[in-house]
Each structure stands twice: as C-alpha cells, then as structure tokens.
Amino acid sequence: MAPIVIPFRGLAGKQRIDAPEGLREQLALAMLGDVVTACIATDRTLVVTRDEDGGKLADKLGAELVEDPGGGQGPAVAAGLAELPDRPALVVNADVPCIVPHDLRTLAGVAELGAFGLVEADDGTTNALALPRPKVFAPLYGAGSAARFREHAVSLRYETSTAVIPNLVDDVDTRADLERLSLRIGPRTQAALGVLRTL
C-alpha cells in the first residue's frame, strides 16, 4: 500500500454548504472523520491542518498531524508529503465521505506500478492523487487542476491514469451534494446530515 496525506482547511473549505456556521463546521469535521477512518484502515495517514478541532479528531482516530504552513492546498500537501519516504504515496481530499478502504487500495495500485494517478471531480478539480514518489508532486490545485496534473505527469514522462473511482469522484461542496450522496456517505456524515435535515 501507500501512506496517505489529507489536507484539511476546516470550516473555511465548506462555505458553499447552506447551513448555519456551527453546522457547517460539524459537517466538515464529520467528513474528515469518515475519510480518516477509511485511510487509517489502509495505511499510515497524515492530516495537514491548522484547524484545532480537525487536529484533535484526526489525532483521536490515529492519524499523524502535520502543521499546515499556509498558502493553500498545494503547500499543505507538500508539507505532508515531505514527511514520507521515497515510495508511492496518496493524497486524498477531506470532502469525499463515501470513501472506503477498497477505493484507496485501488488507487494505490496505480502508484505501486510506477504510474501517476489522479481522480478528477465532476468540475475538473482533483480529489485524489496517486504518486509513484512524493517528489513528483507539484502544487497545481484550483479550477481545472486535473488537466494540469495530467500535463505535469506527462512532462515527467510518467504513465498517467485517470482513475474513475465513484467514491472518490463524488466530493461534497453543497447541501445538494450531501442529499444526492446520502445513501453512500459514511456514518459521521450521515449523522451530521440528519441534524441538518431537522432545521
């Protein structure tokens, strides 16, 4: 398998969910909890964050904590990858609460074969990466990032695979996303959605 880096921005990363601030924070933490639970069942897991509650939850679940250096998702991921040995590694976003360990093992298989893998969200951003080595990472996140990651891998002469893994493709940015995925999201996110539905 491959160790996993999860960047977590906390409440700041979930501004589009139509809910009171306290519940948006609860939802962000619930999704993080479901993602970390799947990851630690698979391999060593590092959560990169400045969020105090996110750090406490990740530590409680058995993940290692890395201080977010600031500057966005790219520098956060780079900080986590810098803690890893020169072997295959995964990067997984904290808002893919449908994830299960089998999804991670499938994605890791790409990197273990020496290829560069990515999971593209429906909007062209990147939800997960499979890196043959941590040092091949480049901070290319943002709108249209999946295409940039593919171009980057090709420039390094790595075979590139776009992994269509539904539980990793389906991220949560809005309440509509939560409702659409309600039968597949993990138990923590299910519970938070239940609270949201009572409002």
SVG drawing of the C-alpha trace seen along z (x, -y; Angstrom):
<svg xmlns="http://www.w3.org/2000/svg" viewBox="-37 -32 50 35">
<polyline fill="none" stroke="black" stroke-width="0.4" points="0.0,0.0 0.9,-3.7 0.8,-6.3 -1.9,-8.9 -1.8,-12.7 -5.1,-14.6 -5.2,-18.4 -7.9,-19.9 -8.9,-23.5 -11.7,-23.2 -14.8,-25.5 -13.1,-27.7 -13.3,-24.9 -17.0,-24.5 -18.5,-27.9 -21.0,-26.8 -22.9,-24.4 -26.2,-26.1 -26.3,-25.7 -25.5,-27.7 -21.8,-28.1 -21.7,-25.8 -23.4,-23.0 -21.1,-23.6 -18.2,-23.1 -19.8,-19.9 -20.2,-18.7 -16.6,-19.4 -15.4,-17.5 -17.8,-14.6 -16.5,-14.3 -12.9,-14.4 -13.7,-11.7 -15.1,-9.4 -12.2,-10.0 -9.6,-9.5 -11.3,-6.3 -11.1,-4.8 -7.5,-5.9 -6.1,-4.7 -7.6,-1.3 -5.4,-1.2 -2.0,-2.7 -0.2,-5.4 -2.2,-8.6 -1.1,-12.2 -3.6,-15.1 -2.2,-18.5 -4.2,-21.3 -4.2,-24.4 -7.8,-23.6 -7.7,-22.8 -10.8,-20.6 -9.8,-18.9 -6.4,-18.1 -7.9,-16.7 -10.3,-14.5 -7.5,-13.2 -5.3,-12.5 -8.1,-10.7 -8.7,-8.5 -5.0,-7.6 -3.7,-9.9 -0.4,-11.8 -0.6,-15.6 1.4,-18.0 1.2,-21.7 -0.3,-23.5 2.3,-26.1 -0.4,-28.2 -0.7,-29.4 -3.4,-27.0 -3.9,-23.3 -0.7,-22.9 1.7,-23.9 -0.3,-21.9 0.0,-18.7 3.7,-19.4 4.2,-19.7 2.6,-16.3 4.5,-14.6 7.8,-15.9 7.3,-13.6 7.1,-10.5 9.8,-8.2 10.7,-7.9 8.0,-5.4 4.4,-5.5 2.0,-7.9 -1.6,-9.0 -3.2,-12.4 -6.9,-12.5 -9.2,-15.4 -11.2,-15.6 -14.6,-16.1 -15.1,-12.6 -17.1,-11.0 -18.2,-8.0 -14.7,-6.6 -13.9,-3.1 -10.5,-1.3 -11.0,0.6 -11.1,-2.7 -7.7,-3.6 -6.2,-0.2 -7.4,-0.5 -5.9,-4.0 -2.6,-2.9 -2.2,-0.1 -1.6,-2.8 1.4,-4.3 2.7,-0.9 3.1,-0.2 5.1,-3.3 2.4,-5.4 0.9,-8.8 -2.8,-8.5 -5.5,-11.1 -9.2,-11.2 -10.9,-14.0 -14.1,-15.6 -17.0,-16.4 -16.0,-20.1 -12.4,-19.3 -10.7,-19.8 -8.7,-17.0 -10.0,-14.9 -7.1,-12.4 -3.6,-11.7 -1.5,-8.5 2.1,-9.5 4.9,-7.0 7.2,-9.2 6.3,-12.1 8.9,-14.3 6.9,-14.2 4.1,-16.3 3.6,-19.9 1.1,-22.4 -1.3,-22.6 -4.7,-22.8 -7.6,-25.1 -10.0,-25.3 -9.1,-22.8 -6.4,-21.2 -6.9,-17.7 -5.7,-18.7 -2.7,-20.5 -1.8,-17.4 -2.0,-15.2 0.2,-17.6 2.7,-17.7 2.9,-13.9 3.4,-13.7 6.2,-16.3 7.9,-14.0 7.4,-11.1 5.2,-9.1 2.4,-7.0 -0.8,-8.6 -4.1,-7.1 -7.3,-8.9 -8.9,-6.6 -12.7,-6.6 -13.5,-5.6 -17.0,-6.8 -16.5,-7.2 -13.5,-9.4 -15.1,-11.3 -18.1,-12.3 -17.0,-15.2 -19.2,-17.4 -19.3,-21.1 -23.0,-21.9 -26.1,-20.6 -27.4,-19.2 -24.2,-17.1 -24.9,-15.7 -28.5,-14.9 -27.5,-13.2 -25.0,-11.0 -27.0,-10.5 -27.2,-6.7 -23.4,-6.3 -21.8,-8.8 -20.0,-7.5 -21.7,-7.3 -20.3,-10.5 -21.5,-12.5 -24.8,-10.6 -25.3,-11.8 -24.4,-15.4 -26.8,-15.4 -29.5,-14.1 -29.1,-17.2 -29.1,-19.4 -32.4,-18.0 -34.1,-18.9 -33.5,-22.6"/>
</svg>
